[in-house]
């Protein structure tokens, strides 16, 4: 990633390493890291290499080239990606069902991260073991995801997810007939007391969780829903619907895998303030054909 700066009056006389440490703080670059870049001539002042202690003058032009190596042990793999949008700050992809987001126990290859590393060298390194990953979708969930291409974008998006200001809309097929046409599920979620791999509705050692739902279509043995999670707890939609007695079709963990060919949950829309200019942007993914009954 390449950065360009023009020195103003307020920064005249400041050391170049201190100036860059302040300017690139949100990128996650430490002063020692920037000093090494300067020594490696990856930082040019008026198109010339300098020393870390060099003091700046008004109107000086600084160019910084930051190339972060991929996470150790993660191999780039040529895996097809459906890209919805791409610029220098973010990458928006349409994740297919069955694709694990990042390497972990039992999944060291064939993940979205492996595919991203083959697509671009510019990914955020806030979490070196999960380059670019700001949020995740479960393996069997399909739909829209945003990827951060630098640390500033990563931190910006993370703040939006933490503040619950991200617009997220899911579509799901659930078992049985929902009683109401729309409603709110406001039930706390915590770790299952007997199975650490699962979550459950719990009023002890839990966190608040809120999901809005709306019936889009009714079938004889299933209901097609629009789901809007106002919070982002692990497996939130799956846990809430299962607790109501209407698990998402194909959910082996909270329902029955045999009642659909996959987990019938799709991330239809994702909207957020673009990290570069704070303009609201929204991206959608087409409904997978298997959902059309």
ABEGO torsion letter per residue (X at the ends): XBBBBBBBAAABGBBAAAAAAAAAAAAGBBAAAAAAAAAAGABBBGGBBBBAABBBBBGBBBBBBBBBBBBBGBBBBBBBBBBABBBAABBBBBBBBGBBABBBBGBABGBAAAAAAAABABBBAABAABBGBABBBBAABBEBBBBBABAAAAAAAAAAAAAGABBBBBBBBBBEBBABABBBBBBBBBBBAABAABBBBBABGBBBBBBBBBBABBBAABBBBBBBBABBBBGAAAAAAAAAGBBBBGBAAABBAAABABBBBBBABBBBBBAAAGBBBBBBBBBBAAABX
